[in-house]
């Protein structure tokens, strides 16, 4: 973290998310039927693994970035510049509501993967954390209200674009004439 960045919010994670993950595994095993004999093993091993996994979760909102790290065997660390954020969402399904767990997803401009770049389950006060991220992003890139106040030049009114537009028109007319002759 650079000297000019200051920590805005250090996220805390809800301990109930470990129970949610444990129960999700049990439900998944029960649904597959083949996994039913593994449920007692998962119950004991899963309790340890989900707690260990939760303990590795860190999410820090700084003045310029969102920094996330998590993982037991495969450690994932990401630092996303706030000016690249396009969407921050909060998801809470019925089972998650029962465990008082929220999931936060972060998407960025230019991300190549389908889905969210960052997915965090179990952040306490997830909706407030989301709002803090968006507020900090708006401080950096400017709010939509500020952008709406900027003067915009309608297409075709800027005379410096005229030669380029005329050249494009000529090329399009040549293409059209060649297509008509075929």
N, C-alpha and C positions, 0 to 999 in steps of 0.2 A: 504494500500500500504506500502510495506516495505521501509526501509531507503535507500536501494541500488537501488530501482526502481526510474527512473526519467521519467517524461512525455515527450514523443517524439512528439505526435500530439494529439490535442484536436479537435475532429471533430465538424464541424458546419453543421447545417441542413438547406436546402433550404426551404424558406417559401412557395414556390410553391407546395411543396409536400402536404400541407393541401388542396389546391385546387384540386390537382390530386385525393386525397382520396375522396373528396366531389363529384367530377364528376364521379369517379368510382362507388360510391354508387348510384348516379342518373341513370347511365347507367344500372347498375344491376337491379334497380327497374323498369326501362322502359322495359327491356328485359323480365322480369317475367310477365309483363302486370298487374298482381295483385298488384304490388307495385306502379303503376302509381299514385293512389290517395295519396300515402305517400310521393311523391316527394316534395311537398311544405313544409311539416313538416321536412323532412330530410334536405332541403336546409337551414332552419334556425337553427335547432338543430345541424345538421352536421357541420356547420361552427364553432360553438362553440366547439363541441367535437373534431374535427380534429385539431383545434388550440391547445386545451388543451393537446391532445395526443402528438402532435409534441413538445410542450414545455417540456414534460417529457423525451424526447430522449437525451441520452448522450452516447458518444463513445470516449474512451480515449485509445490511444496506449501508453503503457509505455515501458520501456526497456526490460521487460520480459513478459508482458501480454497485452491482449486486453480486456478492461473492457467496458461493455455495460449495460445500464439500460434504461428501458422504461415502460410505462403503467400508466393508470389512475386508473382503478378499481383493476386490477391485476398487481402488480409491478413485473417486471422481471429484475433480475440482474444477469449477468454472467461475470465471469473472466476466460478467456481462456489463458492458458500458450502458448506462441508462439511456443514452441518446439512441441506442439501437433497439430498445424495447418497442414492440408494437402492440402487445396485448398481455395483460395479466388477468388470469381468471381464477375464480374460487369454485370448487366443485364439492358438493356434499350430498351423497346418495343416502337412501334410507338407512342402510346399515351403518354408514358413517355417522349419521345423525344420532343413532342409538348409542354410539361410542363417543359422541361429542368431538368428532374428528373432522377436519377440513383439509382439502387438498388444494394446493396452489400451483398453477401452471403459468410459465412465463414463455412468451414467444418473441422472437426478434426478427428484425428486417434482415433478409438475406440468409435465413437459416435453411439448410438443405434438407433436413430430415422432416418427415411428416410427423405432426404432433408437436408437443411443446419441447423447447430446448431444455428447460428446467422444470422438474416436477417434484414438488415437496409435499409430503403427506404428514399431517399432524402438527402444523404450526399453530401455536396458541394465538388467538386473536388474528386469524388468517385474513379476515376482511379488513381489519385495521392495518395490517402489514401491507396488503395490496394497495390500500389508499395511500400509505406512506411512500410506497415505491412510485406510484403514479404522480404523486405530488412532487417528489424529488425529481422525477423525469421532466415534469413540466417546468420546474425551476431551471433546468439545464437547456431544454430545447424550446421553451416558451409555450405558453398555453394556446389553445385554439382561438381564444378570444383575441390574443395579441396577433396571431396570424391573420385573423379575419380583418383586422384593422389595416393591414399592409395594403398599399395600392396595388392593383393588378392591372396589367395591360391586356386588353382583349386581343385575341388573335387577329392579325392583319393590320393593326393600327400602328405597329412599330415599323417605321420606314426602313430601318436597318435590315429587316428580314426580307424586304421586297425582292432583291435580286435572287436570293436563295429560293424563295417561293416561285418566282418566274422560271427558274431553271428546273425545279421539280415539275412544274406544269408542262414544260416542254418535253421532258422525259416521259411523263405520263401520256401525253398526246401521241408521241412516237410509238409507245407500246400499244396504245389503243388502235392506231392506224395499222400496225403490223398484225394485230389480232383480227381486225376487220377484213384484211386482205386474204386471210387464210380460209 
